[in-house]
């Protein structure tokens, strides 16, 4: 077993995107500090290894969820 694997390696692609959104939403709402951007960078790198590329825009109002973040996932 590889010792450099993280718990995120077990996430499905959908779970990875959901957690990425969760962290970004909480950073921009002030519940998490800006230091958590290191975590989002880690998630972006992990996704890239899977052939997925995350981009996001902040302060967007989406109906009906009204999430402040819009995430785009591309292959």
C-alpha positions as CSV (number, residue, x, y, z in Angstrom):
1,X,0.0,0.0,0.0
2,X,1.3,3.5,-0.8
3,X,2.0,5.6,2.2
4,X,1.5,8.9,0.4
5,X,-2.2,8.4,-0.3
6,X,-4.7,10.7,1.3
7,X,-8.2,10.0,2.4
8,X,-9.3,12.0,-0.6
9,X,-8.0,9.3,-2.9
10,X,-11.0,7.2,-1.8
11,X,-13.5,9.9,-2.9
12,X,-15.5,9.4,-6.1
13,X,-15.3,12.2,-8.6
14,X,-18.7,13.5,-7.5
15,X,-17.6,13.5,-3.8
16,X,-14.4,15.3,-4.7
17,X,-16.3,18.1,-6.5
18,X,-18.8,18.3,-3.5
19,X,-16.0,18.6,-1.0
20,X,-14.3,21.2,-3.1
21,X,-17.5,23.2,-3.2
22,X,-18.0,22.8,0.5
23,X,-14.5,24.1,1.3
24,X,-14.8,27.1,-1.1
25,X,-18.3,28.0,0.1
26,X,-17.1,28.0,3.7
27,X,-14.0,30.0,2.9
28,X,-16.0,32.7,1.2
29,X,-18.6,32.8,3.9
30,X,-15.9,33.3,6.6
31,X,-16.4,29.9,8.3
32,X,-13.0,28.8,7.2
33,X,-9.8,30.8,6.9
34,X,-8.0,31.6,3.7
35,X,-5.4,29.1,4.8
36,X,-7.8,26.4,3.5
37,X,-7.0,27.5,-0.1
38,X,-4.0,25.1,0.3
39,X,-6.6,22.4,0.7
40,X,-8.4,23.4,-2.5
41,X,-5.1,23.5,-4.3
42,X,-4.5,19.9,-3.1
43,X,-8.0,18.9,-4.4
44,X,-7.3,20.6,-7.7
45,X,-4.1,18.6,-8.1
46,X,-5.7,15.4,-7.2
47,X,-8.5,16.0,-9.7
48,X,-6.0,16.8,-12.4
49,X,-4.4,13.4,-11.8
50,X,-7.8,11.9,-12.6
51,X,-8.1,14.1,-15.8
52,X,-10.5,16.5,-14.2
53,X,-9.9,20.3,-14.0
54,X,-11.7,22.5,-11.6
55,X,-12.3,26.2,-12.0
56,X,-14.6,28.4,-10.0
57,X,-16.2,31.8,-9.8
58,X,-17.0,33.4,-6.5
59,X,-20.0,35.6,-5.4
60,X,-22.5,34.2,-7.8
61,X,-26.1,33.7,-6.9
62,X,-27.6,30.5,-8.4
63,X,-31.2,29.6,-8.1
64,X,-32.6,27.6,-6.4
65,X,-29.5,26.7,-4.3
66,X,-28.2,30.2,-4.0
67,X,-24.6,28.9,-3.7
68,X,-22.0,31.7,-3.7
69,X,-19.6,29.6,-5.8
70,X,-20.0,28.2,-9.3
71,X,-17.7,25.3,-10.1
72,X,-16.9,24.1,-13.6
73,X,-15.4,20.7,-14.1
74,X,-13.8,19.9,-17.4
75,X,-11.9,16.9,-18.9
